[in-house]
Amino acid sequence: MLIKQPLIFLLIALLANSFVPSAIADDKTRLASLPSTTITQLNELSQDDNWQVRQAVAMNRKTPEATLAILARDENISVRIAISTNLSTTNEIFKQLALDQAEQVRSVVARFEYVSAEVMAILANDESTDIRFEAARNWNTDIPTLEKLSADEHEEVRNMALHSLAEREK
């Protein structure tokens, strides 16, 4: 019986410690999400090993432009997508994300309503038909870009561009 008790205590200690990193990550994620988090804290949290913490930093509207620019090159796609929907993301960062290697990131940029016509023109040249379709559907796409898309090789893109042009004439 004496031998089993230390083993039980060891097992309890190991189980308790296995939950600590998760709790710490949750606390960091929560801190990264708060509008009251300082710039210094956001910059520090942006370098965390946990992608969910970096994602929370990427979503925070108080995150500085320089930090967002670094996170726009993050290895985790969810972090880059979070930047794509942050209202503080600058046009320069959107241009970088419009050329992202992951189609999912480019798709979010193409569907975001606060992206400039300049970024939409970049997306109108995307290799993906789906991205060009989203560019043709976005209200921020300018008329010259829509006219270009109305001659796209894919019928769906052409039709959406023509539809968008017709909506602008109303």
N, C-alpha and C positions, 0 to 999 in steps of 0.2 A: 504494500500500500504506500509506503514511503517513496518508492521509486516512481509510482504512477502520478503522484501529486506534482512533482516538479515538471513532469512531461505535460500535464494538463496546463500548468501555468505557462510553460514555454509555448504550447500551442495557442493559448489565449493571447499571449503577447505577440506572437507572429501574426495572428489574424487581425489583431487590433492595429498593428503597424502597417498591414497591407492596405488599410483604408485611409491612412494618413495622407499619402500622396494625392489621392483622389480629392480628399477634403481640402488640401492646400490648393490644388488646381481649381476647385470650385470657388474658393475664396479669391484667387487671383483673377479668375474669369469674371466674377462679380465686380471686383475692384476695377477691372479694365472696362466694364460696361457703364460705370457710374459717370454722370456728367461732372461730378465734383472731384474726380480723380485728377491729380496734377499732371502737368506736361512731363515733368521728371518721371513720375510713376508710369505714365503711358509709354514713354521711351524705354524704360527698363522692362516693362511687361512685354513690349514688342519683340524682345529678344528671348522670351521664354521658350523652353523646349516643347511645351505643350501647344499644339496648333490651335486648340480651342481658346486658349488665352490670347494668342496672337490674333485670332479671328475677332475676339471681342474688342481688342484694340483697334482693329481695322474698321469695325462698325462704329466706334465712338467718334462723334462729330467734333470732339475737341482734339483729336489726334493731329499733331502738326503735319504739315505737308511733306516735310522731309522724311518723317517716319512712315507716312502713307506710301511715299515713293519707294522706300526700301521694302515695305511689306508687299508692294505690287509685284515684286520679284520673288515672293515667298515660294518655297517648294510645294506648299499645300494649296490645292485649288480652292478650297473653302475660304481660305484667307483672302485670296485674290478676288473671289466672288464677293466677299463682304465689302471690299474696297469699292467694287463696282456699283454698290448701292448706297454708299456713304455720300450724303449731301455735301460734305466738305471736300470731296475728291475734286482735284483741279482738272482742267482741260488737258494739261500736259500728261497727267497720270492716266486719264481716260484714253489718250492717244496711245500710250504704252500698252494699256490693257486691250485696246482694239487690235493689237498685233500679237496678243498672247498666244502661246502654242496650244492652249486648251480651248477647244471650240465652246465648251460650256461657259468659260469666262467671256469670250467674245459675244456669245449669245445673250448673256445678262447685260452686257454693255449695250448691245443693239436694242434691247427692249426697255432700257432705262429711260425714263421720260426727261431726265435733266442732262442728257448728253448733247453736245453741240453739233451743229451741222458739219463742222470740220471733221469731227470724229465719225459722224455718220457717212461722210464721203470716203473715209478710210475703209469702213466696214462694207461699203457698197462694192469694193474691189476684192472682198474676201473670197477665198476658194470655195467656201461652203455655200451651197444654194440656200440653206436655212438662214444663214447670217445675212445674205443679200436680201432674202425675203423680209426678214425683220427690219433691215435698213429701209426697205421700200415701204414698210408699214408705219415706221416711226414718224411722228408729227414734226420732229426736228430736222428731218432730212429736207434739204433745200430743193428747189425746183430743178436746177441743173443736174443734181444727182439723181433725182427721180426720172428725169428725161433720159439720162444714161441707163438707168435700171429698166426703163420701158423697152429697151432694146436688148435686154439680157438673153442669154441662150436658153434659159429655162422659162417655160410658159408661166409657171406660178409666180415667179419674180416679176416678169413682164406685166402680168395681170394686176398684181398688187401695186406696182408702180403706177400703172394707168389709173387704177382706182384712187390712189392717193392724189394723183394730179387732178382728177375729176373732183375730189372732195375739196381741194384748195380753190377751185374755180367757183364753188357755191357761195 
